[in-house]
């Protein structure tokens, strides 16, 4: 008995490889549009979005607490 040969195409092999992130490989002309500067800008925006979200929710929570507090 002869062993069966399995023929696998290059397309099928690509199923098992992780996909490349083409965004990080893109070439940009202006500073701050890619690479480390872009990630630093995104981290800055995320940090401030979280800070502002926490502050607004604390203010709204305090406002709701004091408006619903029973009056003596």
N, C-alpha and C positions, 0 to 999 in steps of 0.2 A: 504494500500500500504506500502510495506517495503522499507526503504531507501536503495539505492544501495551502497555497500561497494566498496571503491577504494583501490586496492592493489598496492602499489608502492614498487618496489624493491630498494635495496641499491644502485644499479648501477644508477638508474634514479635519486635518491636523490643527487648523486655526481655531476650531471649536474649543480646544482644550487649553489654548494659550490665553492669558489675560489680555484684554483689549488695551491698546495704547491710548494714553490721553493726548489727543492731538492738540488740545488747547495749550499745553505747556511747551509743545514743540513749535508753536507758531512764531514767526518772526515779526517783531514790532519795530517801528521807526522811532517812536517817541518814548522818552523815559517814563516809567510808571505804568506802562501798559502790559507788562508781562514779567514773568520770573519772580524774583524775590521782592521787588518793589510792589508788584501786584498783590502778592500774598500778604505783605505788610499792610497795605491799604485795606484789604479785605478784613484782616484781623482788627485793625483800628475801627472800622465801621461796625463790625460785629460787637466789639467791646462796648462802644458807645450806645449801640442799639439795646443791648442788655441793660446797661446802666439807666438809660432813659425809660425803658419798659418797667424796671423795678421801681423807679421813682414815681412814675405815673400811677402804677398800681397801688403803691403805698399811700399816695395822696387820695386816690379814689376810695381806697379801703377806709382810711381815717374819716373822710367825708361821710361815707355811708354809715360808719359806726356812730359818729356824733349826731347825724340826722335821725337815726333810729333809736337813739338812747332814750329810755323813758324819762319823762319830765317829772320832777318832784312836786 
